[in-house]
Amino acid sequence: MKRDILFPFAAAAVLTLLLPSMVAAQQKASMPRTSSGHPDLNGLWNGNTVNGPHLASEDPRVTNLPSRDGSLVNYERDGALIRRSDTNRPLYKPEYWEKVQQLDQNGNEADPSYGCMLAGVPRMGPPDKIVQTEKEIIFLYVSPAARGWGDQYRVIPMDGRKHTPLQDLDGTWKGESIGHWDGDALVVDTIGFNDTSWLDYGGYFHSENMHVIERFRRDGDTLTWQATVEDPDVLLKPWVMNPRVQRLNPDPKAMPMETLPCVERDLSHLVTKEHH
Amino acid sequence: MTRLRSLRSGIFLTSSAAAILGIALLWTAIPALSQGKAASQTPRTADGHPDFTGLWNGAVNPVFIKSDDPLTSNLASRDGSLLNFERDFTLVRRADQNKPLYKPQFWEKIQQLDQNGNKEDPSYGCMPGGVPRMGPPAKIIQTAKEFVFLYVSPPAQGWGDQYRDIPADGRKHTPLQDLDGTWKGESIAHWEGDTLVIDTIGFNDTSWLEINGYFHSENMHVIERMHRDGNMLTWQATVEDPDVLIKPWTMNPRTVILNPDPQAELAESLPCVEHDLSHLVGKDHH
């Protein structure tokens, strides 16, 4: 009788003892870690998952897009429509609303990426490949062939250093990035930009005082990237961009492909204001 | 061991415990010291290979020539002035006797490309340098399985920030006919003793080997050898291209110095602006 009563408790106790380690083991399996205990972000993350330009068929916006049935006809115009129907936009100060609209309407000439310029941070998005060491993390990018921004890389120091004072930095496309771990999230903090790059299509310009915070989180074989843009000179409040999810390439021998170089003289051959 | 034992017995005769301790410490310290010195000369990774990781952005052999070189008399502006720097540079290049030996049927083509280099040179149209023209990297990240080479382009050429991702996992090349010809090709690294050897095939025929109209075919095979000596890294490339060359061309070695500042980072390359090309009025090409 005594044993009968105690048995469930004992079993529960054993389970309670085991459960955390079982969960931990499972988490460990789904989250490879480096010898220092941080998530291991090494790998070729060049499989897009859910957030390409395509919409799920149950999305109400699909009705606007006559060519969704697997055809590439109108693909680029559809892409522009999807972008424009996105309600997540940076909120500019009223005095810049006209400027943003002008840039957007003349995007085929005003967009720096159409003149073979670089995308810069945060427009370049998540990297295609990550090489992680104790002291630094290397991001390798493969540019979309049609835009041809060239093979880009970023070196993110992880040694606890502080930013150079902003006034001592030359404004660049990639800025000065410094990384640190916030729990299991990699946080990359960047200042020191030029004011030439755009945050995204749509004429989303920024000032030299922009501050970008990117967060990376690995869950199993997916990597989620999300950037927050602070720019009090031109934005009413920080803009949290849409997250982007990359999938790990399962082939351990796969390599990033070489980007085609950009050829700028295409620009003079454009006849419409289409911008995609 | 025999010497150690006799030394110890000699010390025991003095009956000085302090002397025993002192000598013993010295005995163990000497090899440790000399090992420490060797390690600081060429650091090694856990798997015993030379460690190439670092920022290699100091060059020891730029285009300047030494004052005792007879070439100096041809160069009016050697005394630290940048006046005529670019034309001097061209002279120095042309006086270099180490040239690729092309088959006779290509001699005229080379001369044409060279004479019209300001338009023909792909790098003047913002195209990448490609291998081997891009030379030694400015930064290396070495892991057990791969090497990442990071390049910073000279602002005047503006090839943009380039990288190479080179596996060192013992894989073989993809068959040449299955490779799309690219600027950087397919590179695979392996160790030969302490020398890193990078073997590359799979090129386009657009890039040049160097500035003087040195074109190549899609069948080019490039072997780069890199060796670390202390804080210097020497790079040398050999170009095999039996379609157009009579014999392999071993390029001049280039040596780069490790940046001693552990916090130093690469400066971002300025992007290339192609419309400069239409503003050229002479055929100067440097």
Interface residues (C-beta under 8 A of the other chain):
Chain A: C116 M117 L118 K129 V131 T133 E136 I138 L140 G150 D151 Q152 Y153 V155 P157 D159 R161 T172 W173 K174 E176 K253 M255 P256 E258 P261 C262 V263 E264 R265
Chain B: T53 C126 M127 P128 K139 I141 T143 E146 V148 L150 W159 G160 D161 Q162 Y163 D165 P167 D169 R171 T182 W183 K184 P262 Q263 E265 L266 E268 P271 C272 V273 E274 H275
